[in-house]
Amino acid sequence: MQKIEHIGIAVKDIEKGNAIYAKLLGVEPYKMEEVTSENVLTSFFKVGENKIELLASTTDDGTIAKYIDKRGEGIHHIAFAVEDIHAEMKRLRNEGFRLLNEHPKKGADNKLICFVHPKDANGVLVELCQEIPKQGY
Ligand code: ZN
């Protein structure tokens, strides 16, 4: 793994979350993106080399809505940048980690992503993410 790519924070209301984190970090989010396959609305902040991702559910029964019902708002996952997500998934499977995704899926912010089962990582939901190469050159 290369580095922590971002930290994901579950929020009830993306606009309120944006306002709080803009105040806290002193920058506005550089992008907002809906991931319809996940029923989630995301926004991203850049702080130096690091990113914070806010996640809010777009439906009452989405993953993030369920998470907040159970555990409240807060840190939801830690994402690590990887160079080759397929190789990393294979490596982790061989180490005995359960992955929540059979294949990498398209996430927000131009990434291929995969989640590691939190029960296999001391209760932390770990996301692997690989930048999708830009097309056309
Ligand atoms: Zn994420």
Boltz pocket constraint, residues with backbone or C-beta under 6 A from the ligand:
constraints:
  - pocket:
      binder: B
      contacts: [[A, 6], [A, 7], [A, 8], [A, 53], [A, 77], [A, 79], [A, 127]]
      max_distance: 6.0
